[in-house]
Amino acid sequence: MTRNRFEQVNEVQPDAITLVLKRDNDGATGSVVMPAAASGGRLSNDQVSAALPAQDAFRGAIRLANDVKLAIVVWDPDGVWKSEWGELYRALD
C-alpha cells in the first residue's frame, strides 16, 4: 500500500491547507489554516482552527482537504509529525 506524502514547509502557504504542528505545555498540538487565497472567493480572510491534539488536527486537515479539494502541507518546527500519518518530505528548490 502506498503511503500518503506531505510536503514540509517553513510557513503557511497561500495555495494549500497548512497543518501547523507544535509542542508546548499542553503537549503536541496542531491547527489547520485554510487560506483565503485558495478558497475561490468564498473567504475574505484566512481561517485558522483552534489548537487541537495533533492527531485530531491532522484528521481535520484531511477532512477539509477532501471537502475543498486542496493539497495539505505541514509546518512542523518542533518535530511532532508521526510516521504512521505518512511520509513527510521537503521539496527541492
HELIX and SHEET records of a PDB file:
HELIX    1   1 ALA A   36  ALA A   38  5                                   3    
HELIX    2   2 ALA A   54  VAL A   68  1                                  15    
HELIX    3   3 SER A   83  TRP A   85  5                                   3    
SHEET    1   A 6 GLN A  47  VAL A  48  0                                        
SHEET    2   A 6 GLY A  27  MET A  34 -1                                        
SHEET    3   A 6 ILE A  17  ASP A  24 -1                                        
SHEET    4   A 6 ILE A  72  TRP A  75  1                                        
SHEET    5   A 6 ARG A   5  GLN A   8  1                                        
SHEET    6   A 6 GLU A  87  TYR A  89  1                                        
SHEET    1   B 3 GLN A  47  VAL A  48  0                                        
SHEET    2   B 3 GLY A  27  MET A  34 -1                                        
SHEET    3   B 3 LEU A  52  PRO A  53 -1                                        
END                                                                             
